Amino acid sequence: MRYLALLRGINVGGKNIIKMPDLRACFDRLGLDNVTTYIQSGNVLFDCKLKNATKVSVAIEEALASEFSCASAVVVVPEAQLEKVVMQAPPSFGTDPAAYRYDVVFLRPPFRARDVLPTISLKTGVDEAYEANGVLYFQRLTARATQITFRRSSAMLLTKA
């Protein structure tokens, strides 16, 4: 299976610095194949024989802690889910990047997007949020994007892509 691993909190603000060749080597040592990293983002594409994304996620977290002394939370997204998130996004999501900033938030089990969405406070006329495909889709006016317009619990929201 092809997966995307989203690593939280690496290479941000000078903390948890992991060079991409070292990260790729770590994934290789886990027995993952066709490992590709995307810039210094902590986004990693790979192939794996395991079909349980949660088990893969735990194995990656343990390897990161062991090799880099880094407590990074990891969300592993199967290729089929990622494709669904893109292809079945809410109507007009991502179509006006000059006016809006767009984010997709992947949550780590046991949290579910449909349960988290009602707990988020949005600013009327600025923010919009949708739950679909197991993720949260956010859009907010670019002109107001630097303002904190919704509250989020870091315990619930794991990572954005």
Secondary structure, DSSP 4 states (H G I P E B T S, - for coil): -EEEEEESSSSBTTBS---HHHHHHHHHHTT-EEEEEETTTTEEEEE-S---HHHHHHHHHHHHHHHH-----EEEEEHHHHHHHHHTPPTTTTS-TTTEEEEEEEE-TT--HHHHGGG----TTTEEEEEETTEEEEEEEGGGTTS--S---TTTEEEE-
